[in-house]
Amino acid sequence: MIQKLFRFIKGLIDSVLGLFSNDLGIDLGTASTHVFVRGEGVVLSEPSVVAIEKATNRVVAVGEEAKKMLGRTPDSIVAIRPMKDGVISDPEVTEAMLKYFIKKVQPRGFLTRPSVVVAIPPEISQVERRAVIDAAEHAGARSVILVEQPKAAAIGVGLPVQEPGGNMVIDIGGGTTDYAVISLGGLVYSKSIKIAGDEMDEDITEYLRKTYNLMIGERTAEEIKIRIGSAYPLEEEMTMDVRGRDLIAGLPKTIAVTSVEIREALADTVQSIVDASKSTLEHTPPELAADLIDRGIVMAGGGSLLRGLDKRIAEETGLPVLVADDPTTAVVRGTGETLNMSRNLQRRLMSNSKLDF
């Protein structure tokens, strides 16, 4: 009787709080966090970075402002990326980051308690799932639903995931690349590798260090990747001036690098992403694999914007490959679509079990 009364009171409080809140969809990524507000769309896309004062653990900056501090902070301040390989590596900092983002999109004070759908990698452990839920609840969410990132991406780009047919998605984020074959709203097969955008940045940094004795920072490596990075020969190769520190002289130095060199630097990482694509197809049931001949593969996530990666995967798998419109927000748009679904459909999509064929 007491438990029923408690549930009734909690439900009443949640309903009242819901009147003051717009529910949220969150793509909590290693590199960036995106937030969808019901009725408004994608309202926030900022780096998953927090700057903290060491002595007091006080948050100095979050998101874009904190990213500007990477590699440029004094000893008293440290810029932290609290997500690693798609999961929470620092719960307290992640909670602070989420609180900041939720407050930024819903600045209404203590009555703001939204329901939240959070996208997660498909193969994280129950402990890691619990960490995501705890961080969101402590940040102010009144309820939390988890959905696998490739499934959210498929929903976000409008694939018919509820139909009895094969849909394959590759979501290339900052910390992980997630692969999924989806049918009837469930994951038939999923695979996640800890090779993605961050690994590409590290490849570029290491290549310049070994080849030119030039040390560069995270932001510079990312800029090189975006401006001249590629996975397939370009019709017109490009050149870029890169500034860093000479490891021998210890002085600032500028060099010119070409897209051919950067493609060479990224070769192993790109091949790993392609090989995992083929491995996913090898584990796909024959009937669904046949569907993919017509439907092809859809790529999402910021890493899918690497020039020629779609062409490279298409060439090695023999399937058509399509990069989603605005691939960086495909996952968060999927969480937003999930908010609008009925409770029964949400439960079906949130199921952690894979279909058994």
Secondary structure by P-SEA (a helix, b strand, c coil): caaaaaaaaaaaaaaaaaaacccccccccccbbbbbccccccccccccbbbbcccccccccccaaaaaacccccccbbbbccccccccccaaaaaaaaaaaaaaacccccccccbbbbbbcccccaaaaaaaaaaaaaacccbbbbbbaaaaaaaaacccccccbbbbbbbbcccbbbbbccccccccbbbbbcccaaaaaaaaaaaaaaaccbbbcaaaaaaaaacccccccccccbbbbbbbbcccccccbbbbbcaaaaaaaaaaaaaaaaaaaaaaaaaccaaaaaaaccccbbbbcccccccaaaaaaaaaacbbbbbcccccaaaaaaaaaaaaccaaaaaaaaccccccc
